[in-house]
Amino acid sequence: MQKQGTVSSPADRPAGDPTARLVDCIGQTFVIAYKEVTEQLTTALTQAGCDCTVLRQVHQPGYETYSPSFLCLLNHRSAWELALRSQQPTLIVEADFVPVKNFAKLPPPFDPTDDALGIAWLYTCAAQVYSLSDLPQGSFAQGYSTSMVAYVITAKSARLLIELAAEVEKAPGPRAYSPWDSGIEYYLRDRKFHNYVPFRNYGEHGGRPNPEHGQNRLSKAHRADVLYGSLAFAPLYASADGGGTRWQWLKGRAYGRIKGLARLLLLKYLRPEVVKKSDHGGRLIKWAIVRQMTL
């Protein structure tokens, strides 16, 4: 475990303050990595006000037989175990997350006073919105997402996620591919926790296509559909060191935007049955459309 930097206490404002920022509502930030270079990411997050620690997975005997998906789960579990010790929510990001430049100014995507906070995604993939609430401390959407590129959890939800990891270890087991991240929302919601999706993404998934996804007939790459602002630095798939180009960056952003709009138009982001059952269906429709009105 490599400490990257510390800042003054993040709890500068009360949780119910409508002007509170995300960085005021979290107590610690973990960057989970294997061999990836993390200096740009930790610098950007530290400058935004996050107390960053890098957690690097140490390869153990027998790991060579484990699936990449299970090794990824083990890395996240190491952060969940540390989240158990914190009285404040914990931010966890993967090494290929690229935050937006204005990360320090952004509001939390979750209700800071919610004692049943399960998970709050800062980056979403295959997202759906279920409900929308307006509170004095902000407007918050609950919903579904997969992908664990960037998210916030609490000590309570971390305990449940560790239990989920133990179940995955039993079946399908460490050597089989498991889309464990796609079941987290259901697992927490079934246990009466609230899961939040952001109005826009707080950053981009900068990694290259995942071959394991392709082998299991899943989308090889995923990108943010809409961002809160410009990126703090070039993502790996479009960086000079990574052999990328501006054209690859534009293709990646276009892919994310087109896919996000398609999911909205095909009624996958906001499903008709959700609108029909909601007491505020009109507001949900407006929220889903307005979030796409950005470059």
Buried (B, 14 or more C-beta within 10 A) or exposed (E): EEEBEEBEEBBEBEBEBEEBBBBBBBBBBBBBBEEBEBEBBBBBBBBBBBBBBBBBBEEEEEEEEBBEBBBBBBBBBBBBBBBEEBEBBBBBBBBBBBBBBEBBBBBBBBBBEBEBBBBBBBBBBBBBBBBBBEEEBBBBBBBBBBBBBBBBBBBBBBBBBBEBBEEBBEEBEBEEBBEBBBBBBEBBBEEEBBBBBBBBBBBBBBBBEBEBBEEEEBEEBBBBBBBBBEBBBBBBBBBEEBEBEEEBBEBBBEBBBEBBBEBBEEEEBBEEEBBEEBEBBEBBEEBBEEBBEEE
